[in-house]
Amino acid sequence: MTHFATSYIGLPWVAGGQGPDEFDCWGLVRFIEEHHYGLDIPAVNISPDNLRAVITEFTSNPIFKDFSEVKTPKDGDIVLMRQAKYPVHAGIWLDVDGGGVLHCVREGGVIFQNQISLNLAGWFIDGFYRAIK
């Protein structure tokens, strides 16, 4: 059986992309959470090119009060990632092929990577977050 994620692999990264044919990282998270997990997550209206604003959103936006950090991810949890000290990127944890992150990156579009592949690409998991239902 084919996993739903395969239909997204390779779709392009576009600033402000909210789907269904193009995404930025948060647009992909919102689209997947709504269409595959039934969660309505608000938009974060910032430019992905404004790194300071991205960091501020991930650390202080009140929409994140509806999520709790968990140690061990489950299918559909949101993954915040960093390349340096602060989280600046998001994806969705999928329990497929040993587990990994479906996310949308500027140069590659939508990709799926396990944790080793993420680290080799310069991404480090900052935390896993589950919606409080």
Beta strands, then each sheet from edge to edge (+ up, - down):
strand 1: 67-70
strand 2: 78-82
strand 3: 87-94
strand 4: 100-105
strand 5: 109-113
strand 6: 124-131
sheet 1: 1+ 6- 2+ 3- 4+ 5-
end
